[in-house]
Protein backbone atom coordinates (compact mmCIF):
# COMPACT_ATOMS: atom_id res chain seq x y z
CA UNK A 1 0.00 0.00 0.00
CA UNK A 2 2.85 2.38 0.83
CA UNK A 3 5.00 3.78 -1.95
CA UNK A 4 8.72 4.26 -2.39
CA UNK A 5 8.18 7.99 -2.09
CA UNK A 6 6.51 9.33 1.09
CA UNK A 7 2.90 10.48 0.97
CA UNK A 8 2.52 14.24 0.62
CA UNK A 9 1.26 15.82 3.82
CA UNK A 10 -0.24 18.86 2.10
CA UNK A 11 -0.52 20.50 -1.33
CA UNK A 12 2.97 21.98 -1.13
CA UNK A 13 4.52 18.52 -0.83
CA UNK A 14 2.88 17.09 -3.96
CA UNK A 15 5.54 16.32 -6.56
CA UNK A 16 5.49 15.21 -10.17
CA UNK A 17 7.54 12.17 -9.16
CA UNK A 18 5.01 11.14 -6.51
CA UNK A 19 2.12 11.60 -8.92
CA UNK A 20 3.95 9.57 -11.57
CA UNK A 21 4.55 6.72 -9.13
CA UNK A 22 0.96 6.74 -7.90
CA UNK A 23 -0.60 6.82 -11.36
CA UNK A 24 1.90 4.53 -13.06
CA UNK A 25 2.57 7.00 -15.84
CA UNK A 26 4.85 9.98 -16.24
CA UNK A 27 3.45 13.29 -15.04
CA UNK A 28 5.37 16.17 -16.60
CA UNK A 29 3.85 18.90 -14.44
CA UNK A 30 0.96 19.67 -12.16
CA UNK A 31 -0.81 22.76 -10.84
CA UNK A 32 -3.14 23.26 -7.88
CA UNK A 33 -6.54 24.52 -9.06
CA UNK A 34 -8.21 24.63 -5.66
CA UNK A 35 -7.77 23.33 -2.13
CA UNK A 36 -9.69 23.31 1.12
CA UNK A 37 -9.61 21.52 4.42
CA UNK A 38 -12.04 19.96 6.85
CA UNK A 39 -12.10 16.43 8.21
CA UNK A 40 -9.85 15.71 5.24
CA UNK A 41 -7.58 17.73 2.99
CA UNK A 42 -8.90 18.20 -0.55
CA UNK A 43 -6.86 19.35 -3.54
CA UNK A 44 -8.02 19.77 -7.14
CA UNK A 45 -5.11 19.25 -9.54
CA UNK A 46 -4.42 19.79 -13.21
CA UNK A 47 -1.95 17.21 -14.54
CA UNK A 48 0.01 17.31 -17.76
CA UNK A 49 1.27 14.13 -19.41
CA UNK A 50 3.28 13.45 -22.53
CA UNK A 51 2.07 14.82 -25.86
CA UNK A 52 0.27 17.68 -24.12
CA UNK A 53 -2.45 15.48 -22.63
CA UNK A 54 -4.09 17.04 -19.59
CA UNK A 55 -6.32 15.68 -16.86
CA UNK A 56 -8.04 17.09 -13.79
CA UNK A 57 -7.94 14.89 -10.70
CA UNK A 58 -8.98 15.18 -7.07
CA UNK A 59 -6.58 14.35 -4.22
CA UNK A 60 -7.60 13.58 -0.63
CA UNK A 61 -5.00 13.87 2.14
CA UNK A 62 -5.02 14.06 5.96
CA UNK A 63 -6.38 17.37 7.30
CA UNK A 64 -3.94 20.17 8.03
CA UNK A 65 -5.50 21.14 11.36
CA UNK A 66 -3.83 19.21 14.19
CA UNK A 67 -7.07 18.61 16.12
CA UNK A 68 -8.84 17.37 13.01
CA UNK A 69 -5.85 15.20 12.14
CA UNK A 70 -5.87 13.64 15.62
CA UNK A 71 -9.63 13.00 15.36
CA UNK A 72 -9.30 11.34 11.95
CA UNK A 73 -6.42 9.20 13.20
CA UNK A 74 -8.27 8.16 16.37
CA UNK A 75 -11.39 7.15 14.44
CA UNK A 76 -9.55 5.48 11.54
CA UNK A 77 -11.51 7.56 9.05
CA UNK A 78 -8.66 8.19 6.62
CA UNK A 79 -7.42 4.62 6.44
CA UNK A 80 -10.99 3.29 6.20
CA UNK A 81 -11.81 5.49 3.22
CA UNK A 82 -8.50 4.80 1.50
CA UNK A 83 -9.10 1.08 1.89
CA UNK A 84 -12.60 1.47 0.48
CA UNK A 85 -11.27 3.09 -2.70
CA UNK A 86 -8.50 0.51 -3.02
CA UNK A 87 -10.55 -2.61 -2.35
CA UNK A 88 -14.28 -1.93 -2.64
CA UNK A 89 -14.99 0.99 -4.96
CA UNK A 90 -15.03 -1.25 -8.03
CA UNK A 91 -17.31 -3.75 -6.28
CA UNK A 92 -20.13 -1.63 -4.85
CA UNK A 93 -23.24 -1.43 -7.08
CA UNK A 94 -23.60 2.35 -6.74
CA UNK A 95 -21.88 5.29 -8.42
CA UNK A 96 -18.75 6.45 -6.61
CA UNK A 97 -15.76 8.56 -7.71
CA UNK A 98 -13.45 6.45 -9.85
CA UNK A 99 -10.21 5.80 -7.93
CA UNK A 100 -6.95 6.37 -9.80
CA UNK A 101 -4.80 5.51 -6.79
CA UNK A 102 -5.47 4.88 -3.10
CA UNK A 103 -2.89 4.03 -0.48
CA UNK A 104 -2.20 4.31 3.24
CA UNK A 105 0.37 3.48 5.85
CA UNK A 106 -0.49 1.07 8.65
CA UNK A 107 -2.00 3.01 11.51
CA UNK A 108 -3.69 5.53 9.24
CA UNK A 109 -1.57 8.60 9.94
CA UNK A 110 -0.56 8.98 6.29
CA UNK A 111 -2.78 8.25 3.29
CA UNK A 112 -3.66 9.60 -0.12
CA UNK A 113 -6.49 9.06 -2.59
CA UNK A 114 -6.32 10.22 -6.19
CA UNK A 115 -9.85 10.24 -7.56
CA UNK A 116 -11.88 11.22 -10.58
CA UNK A 117 -12.66 14.94 -10.61
CA UNK A 118 -16.45 14.75 -10.64
CA UNK A 119 -16.94 18.36 -11.65
CA UNK A 120 -14.72 17.81 -14.69
CA UNK A 121 -16.79 14.77 -15.71
CA UNK A 122 -20.06 16.72 -15.60
CA UNK A 123 -21.55 15.59 -12.29
CA UNK A 124 -23.71 17.90 -10.18
CA UNK A 125 -23.74 18.52 -6.46
CA UNK A 126 -26.12 19.77 -3.73
CA UNK A 127 -28.92 18.05 -5.59
CA UNK A 128 -31.25 17.74 -2.61
CA UNK A 129 -30.66 21.40 -1.74
CA UNK A 130 -31.01 22.85 -5.22
CA UNK A 131 -33.00 20.32 -7.26
CA UNK A 132 -35.04 18.52 -4.62
CA UNK A 133 -37.84 16.23 -5.74
CA UNK A 134 -39.48 13.02 -4.58
CA UNK A 135 -38.09 11.35 -7.70
CA UNK A 136 -34.60 12.19 -6.45
CA UNK A 137 -35.45 10.82 -2.99
CA UNK A 138 -36.69 7.56 -4.52
CA UNK A 139 -33.56 7.29 -6.68
CA UNK A 140 -31.39 7.53 -3.57
CA UNK A 141 -33.52 4.93 -1.76
CA UNK A 142 -33.15 2.63 -4.78
CA UNK A 143 -29.38 3.09 -4.64
CA UNK A 144 -29.39 2.24 -0.94
CA UNK A 145 -31.35 -0.93 -1.71
CA UNK A 146 -28.74 -2.00 -4.28
CA UNK A 147 -25.89 -1.33 -1.88
CA UNK A 148 -27.54 -2.99 1.11
CA UNK A 149 -28.79 -5.92 -0.93
CA UNK A 150 -25.33 -6.71 -2.29
CA UNK A 151 -23.84 -7.13 1.20
CA UNK A 152 -26.87 -8.27 3.22
CA UNK A 153 -25.52 -10.58 5.95
CA UNK A 154 -22.72 -11.52 3.55
CA UNK A 155 -20.26 -14.24 4.59
CA UNK A 156 -17.58 -11.89 3.24
CA UNK A 157 -17.73 -10.10 6.60
CA UNK A 158 -15.79 -13.11 7.90
CA UNK A 159 -13.46 -13.21 4.88
CA UNK A 160 -12.16 -10.37 2.68
CA UNK A 161 -14.37 -7.81 4.44
CA UNK A 162 -13.33 -8.79 7.95
CA UNK A 163 -11.85 -5.30 8.38
CA UNK A 164 -15.35 -3.84 8.24
CA UNK A 165 -16.48 -2.76 11.71
CA UNK A 166 -19.64 -1.45 13.41
CA UNK A 167 -19.94 2.33 13.72
CA UNK A 168 -17.76 3.44 16.66
CA UNK A 169 -19.23 4.74 19.88
CA UNK A 170 -17.29 7.87 20.83
CA UNK A 171 -17.12 8.58 24.60
CA UNK A 172 -17.00 12.31 23.88
CA UNK A 173 -20.45 12.32 22.24
CA UNK A 174 -22.62 12.35 25.42
CA UNK A 175 -20.26 14.93 26.93
CA UNK A 176 -20.79 17.24 23.95
CA UNK A 177 -24.55 16.64 23.95
CA UNK A 178 -24.61 17.60 27.63
CA UNK A 179 -22.66 20.78 26.84
CA UNK A 180 -25.11 21.64 24.07
CA UNK A 181 -28.04 21.06 26.44
CA UNK A 182 -26.55 23.36 29.07
CA UNK A 183 -25.74 26.12 26.58
CA UNK A 184 -28.77 26.04 24.27
CA UNK A 185 -31.77 24.52 26.08
CA UNK A 186 -33.43 27.90 26.62
CA UNK A 187 -33.44 28.64 22.86
CA UNK A 188 -34.62 25.20 21.75
CA UNK A 189 -38.00 23.42 21.55
CA UNK A 190 -38.94 20.71 24.09
CA UNK A 191 -37.90 17.90 21.72
CA UNK A 192 -34.29 19.11 21.93
CA UNK A 193 -34.25 18.73 25.72
CA UNK A 194 -36.06 15.40 25.48
CA UNK A 195 -33.61 13.96 22.95
CA UNK A 196 -30.58 15.28 24.84
CA UNK A 197 -31.71 13.65 28.07
CA UNK A 198 -32.54 10.37 26.36
CA UNK A 199 -29.10 10.17 24.77
CA UNK A 200 -27.13 11.36 27.82
CA UNK A 201 -28.80 8.96 30.23
CA UNK A 202 -29.04 5.94 27.90
CA UNK A 203 -25.98 6.27 25.64
CA UNK A 204 -24.90 2.62 25.74
CA UNK A 205 -28.43 1.34 25.24
CA UNK A 206 -29.03 3.67 22.28
CA UNK A 207 -25.89 2.42 20.57
CA UNK A 208 -26.94 -1.19 21.22
CA UNK A 209 -30.30 -0.46 19.60
CA UNK A 210 -28.56 1.12 16.62
CA UNK A 211 -26.36 -1.92 16.07
CA UNK A 212 -28.91 -4.71 16.35
CA UNK A 213 -29.33 -6.73 13.18
CA UNK A 214 -29.66 -7.41 10.35
CA UNK A 215 -26.25 -6.19 9.16
CA UNK A 216 -24.99 -5.03 5.82
CA UNK A 217 -22.53 -2.52 4.41
CA UNK A 218 -23.65 1.09 4.85
CA UNK A 219 -22.27 4.41 3.67
CA UNK A 220 -22.82 5.80 7.14
CA UNK A 221 -22.88 9.54 6.38
CA UNK A 222 -25.55 9.96 3.71
CA UNK A 223 -26.23 13.69 3.72
CA UNK A 224 -26.56 16.02 0.75
CA UNK A 225 -22.95 17.19 0.90
CA UNK A 226 -21.74 13.62 0.49
CA UNK A 227 -23.78 12.91 -2.64
CA UNK A 228 -23.63 13.83 -6.30
CA UNK A 229 -25.62 13.11 -9.42
CA UNK A 230 -24.32 11.70 -12.70
CA UNK A 231 -26.98 12.20 -15.38
CA UNK A 232 -29.69 11.59 -12.80
CA UNK A 233 -27.99 8.63 -11.09
CA UNK A 234 -27.20 9.28 -7.41
CA UNK A 235 -23.57 8.89 -6.41
CA UNK A 236 -21.90 8.77 -3.01
CA UNK A 237 -18.80 10.61 -1.78
CA UNK A 238 -16.76 10.51 1.42
CA UNK A 239 -16.81 6.88 2.55
CA UNK A 240 -14.89 7.54 5.79
CA UNK A 241 -17.80 6.34 7.96
CA UNK A 242 -18.35 3.14 5.98
CA UNK A 243 -19.50 0.44 8.39
CA UNK A 244 -21.12 -2.95 8.94
CA UNK A 245 -24.45 -2.35 10.68
CA UNK A 246 -28.21 -2.14 10.30
CA UNK A 247 -29.22 -0.74 6.88
CA UNK A 248 -31.51 1.75 8.59
CA UNK A 249 -28.40 3.74 9.46
CA UNK A 250 -28.48 5.02 5.88
CA UNK A 251 -32.25 5.12 5.42
CA UNK A 252 -33.17 6.79 8.72
CA UNK A 253 -30.29 9.24 8.40
CA UNK A 254 -31.33 10.19 4.88
CA UNK A 255 -35.07 10.48 5.57
CA UNK A 256 -34.54 12.66 8.64
CA UNK A 257 -31.69 14.72 7.24
CA UNK A 258 -32.74 15.28 3.62
CA UNK A 259 -36.45 14.70 2.95
CA UNK A 260 -38.58 17.82 3.32
CA UNK A 261 -40.80 17.69 6.44
CA UNK A 262 -43.93 18.18 4.32
CA UNK A 263 -43.07 15.05 2.34
CA UNK A 264 -42.39 13.12 5.54
CA UNK A 265 -45.78 14.19 6.87
CA UNK A 266 -47.57 13.17 3.69
CA UNK A 267 -45.72 10.02 2.74
CA UNK A 268 -42.94 8.69 4.97
CA UNK A 269 -44.56 5.25 5.08
CA UNK A 270 -44.77 5.23 1.28
CA UNK A 271 -41.09 6.16 0.99
CA UNK A 272 -40.12 3.48 3.49
CA UNK A 273 -42.22 0.90 1.62
CA UNK A 274 -40.56 1.97 -1.63
CA UNK A 275 -37.12 1.21 -0.15
CA UNK A 276 -38.27 -2.11 1.34
CA UNK A 277 -39.79 -3.24 -1.98
CA UNK A 278 -36.59 -2.27 -3.79
CA UNK A 279 -34.59 -4.27 -1.26
CA UNK A 280 -36.80 -7.31 -1.83
CA UNK A 281 -36.27 -6.87 -5.58
CA UNK A 282 -32.55 -7.33 -4.84
CA UNK A 283 -33.37 -10.78 -3.45
CA UNK A 284 -33.34 -9.92 0.24
CA UNK A 285 -35.66 -11.75 2.61
CA UNK A 286 -36.54 -8.65 4.58
CA UNK A 287 -37.58 -8.54 8.25
CA UNK A 288 -41.19 -7.62 9.05
CA UNK A 289 -42.08 -4.12 7.93
CA UNK A 290 -42.96 -2.92 11.44
CA UNK A 291 -39.61 -4.09 12.78
CA UNK A 292 -37.68 -2.39 9.99
CA UNK A 293 -39.61 0.83 10.36
CA UNK A 294 -38.97 0.91 14.12
CA UNK A 295 -35.24 0.64 13.38
CA UNK A 296 -35.63 3.45 10.84
CA UNK A 297 -37.19 5.66 13.54
CA UNK A 298 -34.30 4.89 15.90
CA UNK A 299 -31.54 5.51 13.36
CA UNK A 300 -33.00 8.89 12.49
CA UNK A 301 -31.63 9.97 15.88
CA UNK A 302 -28.07 9.41 14.72
CA UNK A 303 -27.98 12.43 12.41
CA UNK A 304 -29.45 14.50 15.26
CA UNK A 305 -26.68 13.43 17.65
CA UNK A 306 -24.04 14.35 15.09
CA UNK A 307 -25.60 17.78 14.60
CA UNK A 308 -25.88 18.47 18.34
CA UNK A 309 -22.24 17.54 18.98
CA UNK A 310 -21.35 20.03 16.24
CA UNK A 311 -23.48 22.65 17.98
CA UNK A 312 -21.57 22.06 21.21
CA UNK A 313 -18.34 23.08 19.48
CA UNK A 314 -19.62 26.58 18.81
CA UNK A 315 -18.34 27.96 15.51
CA UNK A 316 -15.29 25.66 15.46
CA UNK A 317 -16.77 23.03 13.10
CA UNK A 318 -19.72 24.85 11.53
CA UNK A 319 -21.29 28.30 12.10
CA UNK A 320 -23.77 28.08 14.99
CA UNK A 321 -26.41 29.83 12.87
CA UNK A 322 -26.16 27.08 10.23
CA UNK A 323 -26.29 24.28 12.78
CA UNK A 324 -29.29 25.85 14.54
CA UNK A 325 -31.20 26.04 11.26
CA UNK A 326 -30.33 22.40 10.54
CA UNK A 327 -31.69 21.41 13.93
CA UNK A 328 -34.97 23.18 13.21
CA UNK A 329 -35.48 20.83 10.26
CA UNK A 330 -34.32 17.78 12.20
CA UNK A 331 -36.65 18.46 15.11
CA UNK A 332 -39.59 18.59 12.71
CA UNK A 333 -38.41 15.37 11.07
CA UNK A 334 -37.96 13.52 14.37
CA UNK A 335 -41.42 14.60 15.51
CA UNK A 336 -42.93 13.36 12.26
CA UNK A 337 -41.01 10.09 12.51
CA UNK A 338 -41.96 9.83 16.21
CA UNK A 339 -38.35 9.06 17.07
CA UNK A 340 -38.47 10.12 20.76
CA UNK A 341 -41.51 7.93 21.32
CA UNK A 342 -39.83 4.98 19.58
CA UNK A 343 -36.66 5.42 21.65
CA UNK A 344 -38.58 5.53 24.92
CA UNK A 345 -40.52 2.42 23.98
CA UNK A 346 -37.39 0.44 23.12
CA UNK A 347 -35.42 1.67 26.13
CA UNK A 348 -37.97 0.11 28.51
CA UNK A 349 -36.22 -3.23 27.96
CA UNK A 350 -32.80 -1.89 29.05
N, C-alpha and C positions, 0 to 999 in steps of 0.2 A: 504494500500500500504506500509506504514511504518512497521517496524518490532520492536519486543521488544528490540532487540539489535541495537545499532546505526550502520548506514552504515559506512563501512571503508572509510577513506579519501584517503588512498594510500596503496600500497602493504604491508607495514609494519604493518598496522592495521587490515589486514585480519586474522581472527581467525577460528579455527576449529568449535567453537560454532556458529559463525555467518554463516559459510557455511552450517552447519547442519540445522540451522533454515531456511535458504533460500531454501535449497534443499529438506527439509522434510525427511531427512535420516541422520543417524549418519556418520559424517566424522571423521575418526580417526586421520588423519594427512594430511597436504598439503605441497607442495613445489612450489616455484616460478621458472618456467622454463625460462621465458623471460618477459620483461616489457619495454614499451616505452610510450612516451607522445606526444601529439599534441593538437588538439582541444578536445581530450578526453584522459583519462588514460587507457592504455591497459595492461592487465596482463594475461599471459598464466600460468595456474596452473595444477599441477598433484595432484589429490586427491586419498586418500586411504580409502576404506570402510571396512566393516567387511569381514572376510574370504579372505583377501588379494586382494579383487577386486580393480582395479585402473581405473581411468578415467581422461582424459585431458579435461579441460574446459577453456573457455575464459571469462575474467571478464572485463567489462567496468566501469570506474569510472570517476568522474570529473577530469579535468586536474590539474596537480600540479602547473603549472605556474599561478601566480596570475592574470596577464593580460588575459590569455586565459580563466581562470575560470570566470572572470568578463564578458568576451565576451559571453561565453556559457550561463551564467545566464541571461544576458540581452536579449539574443535572444531566450531563452527557448529551446535551442537545446537538452540539456540533458534530461529534462523532456519529451520533445516530442518523443525522440527516445525510452525512457523507456516505455512510454505509448504505442508506437507502438508495442513493443515486448510483452507487457502484454495483449493488447486488439486486435491487428490486425494481428500479425504475422501468426497466424493459419488460418486467413481468406483470405489473399491475394493469388491470383492464380499464384504466381511466387516463385521460390526457394529463401529462406532466411535462415540465421542461426537459428537453432532450439533453442528457448528460454527455459532455465531450471528454471530461475527466473528473474523477472524484477520488480523493485520497485523504488519509488521516494517519497520524501517529498514535500508537497505543497510549491510552489515557485520555485522548481527546483534546490536549492542549493546542495542538497544531493540526490544521486541516485546510483543505481547499477544494472548491467545487467549481469547475468551469462548465457553464450551462448555455443552452440556447438562449439568445436574446429574444424574448417573446415579443417585445415591441417591434423589433426589426422584422419578425416573421408575421406581423399583422394581427396579433392577438389584442384583445381589449381587456381593460381592467375596470374595477369598481362597478361591475355590472349590476349588482343588486342595488347599489346606491344611485346609479344614473340611468339604468334601463330596467328597472324592476318590473317583473310581471309574474303571474302565477305559472306561466309556461316555463320561465327560467327556474322557478322554485322546483317544479316537477322534473326538469332536466337534471338539476343537482341531486334530487332524491333518487332518480334513476341511476345516476353515476354512483351514488353511495351503494345502491343495491348491487351493482356490478362488482364493486370493490369488496363489499362485505360477503357477497356470495362466493367469490373466488377463494376466500380464505376462511370460510365458516368452519370452525372447529377442525381446522386442517391438521393432519398428522405432521405436517412440516414444522409446526411449533416445537416438535421434539426432535427435529432433524436440522435442515439448513436454516430454519428460522428460529432456532433456539436462543438467539440473541434478542429476540423480541420480548419486551417486558410489559407488565401492567403500567398504567400511568403512575408516576411517583406521587407519594403523599409528602408534601413539604411541611415540616414542622413550623415554619415561619407563617404559613397561611392563616391559621386561627389567630395568631398574634396580630397580624396586619388587619384582619377583619375586626378584631376588638378595638384596634386603634381607630379604624374608620367609624365604628359605632360611637366611640367616645367623642370624636371630632365632628361628626356630621348628623347625628341622630335628630337634632332639633330641626334640621332643614329637609328631612326625608319623610316619606309617607310611612305609615305603620308597617307595611310589608318589609321595608328595609330593616327595621328593628327586629321584626319576627324572624327573618331569614338569618340575620347576624347571630341572634341568640341560638337558633337551631344549629347553626354550623359550629359556633364556639363551644357549645355544651355537648355536642354529639359528633365531633370531628371524625373519630375513628369509625363510628357506626355509619356515618354518611359515606365514607370512602369504601367501606365494606359493601354497602348497598350499590355503589357505583360499579364495583368490580364483579358482582355476581354474574353468572353466565346467562346466555351462551357467549362464547368469545370468538372474535375474529380480528382481522387487522383493521385499524381505524386510522384516519388522518390525524384526528385529535385536536385540531385547531381550525375548524372549518368556518372561519368568518370571511367577510367580503374581501378584506385585504389580502387574504391568502388564496384567492381564486382568480381565474381569468377565463376568457371565452375565446375559443378558436372556431370561427365561423358557426357560432351557436352552440358548440360543444363545450360544456363546462370543463375547466382544467383546475388542477390543484397545485399550489406553491407551498414552500416552507413546510417540509415534512419533519421538522425537528421534534415534534410531539407525537410522532408515529408510535402506536402502541398496540398491544394485544389486550382487548377488553370487550365489553358489551358494545354491540353496534349502535346502541342508542346514544353513546358518547357523541357520535357525529350527528345523528338525527335530532336529538334533543337540543344540542348546542346550536345547530343550524336553524331549527324552527324558532327557538327563543331569540336568537341573536340576529336573524336576518329577515324573517317573514314579518310583514307589516301586521300590527296588532288587529287591524280590521279584518284581515284575511284569516288570522288565527281565530277570531271570534266567529266568523262565518263558516270556516271550513277546516279547522285543524284535524278533525277526525277523518275527513276526506283525504287530506294530504298524508296523514299517517297510513291510511288504508292504501293509498297509491304506492307508497314506499313498500309496504308489506306485500302487496301483490307483485310488485317488481322483483322483490327478493324471492318470492316463490317461483317466479318465472325463471330465475337463475338456478332452480333446482333445490332450493333450501326448504327443509321441513321446518317451518317456522313454529315458534312457541305460540300458545294461545294469544289472541289479539289483546285481550285485557291485560295479560301479563307484560306483553311488549310495550303497550301504551303506558303502563305504570312505570316501567323503566325509563321511557321517554320523558315522562314528567319529572322523574328524579334527576336525570342527566341534564335537564335544562338548567338546573341549579349550578352546574359547573361553570358555565360562562358567566353567571352572576358572581360567583366567588372570585374568578379571575379579574373581573371588573372592579370589585370592591377592594381587592388587594392593591390594584393600581391606584384607586382613589386614596388609599392610606399613604401612598408615597408622595402625595401632594402633586406638584408639577414635575417631579423628577422623571417619570416615565411617560406621562401624557398630561396635557393641560387639564386642570381640574374641571374647567367649564365643559370640555369635551366629554370627560368621563361622567360628569353629572347628567349630561344630556343622554348619554348612552344608558345610564341607569334608569332614566325615566321610561325609555322604551322597554327595558328588561323587566321593570316592575309590572308594567302592563301585561307583558307576555307571560310572566310567571303567574299573575292572577288569572289570566285566561286559561293557562294550562293547569291551574290549581296545584302548582308545585308545592307550596307550603303545606297544604292539606295532605298531599300524597306523602311528603316527608314525615309529617307527624304520625300518619297512619302506619307507615313502615317502621318507624322508630319505636313503636310500642313493644315490638318483639326484642328490643335490645336492652 
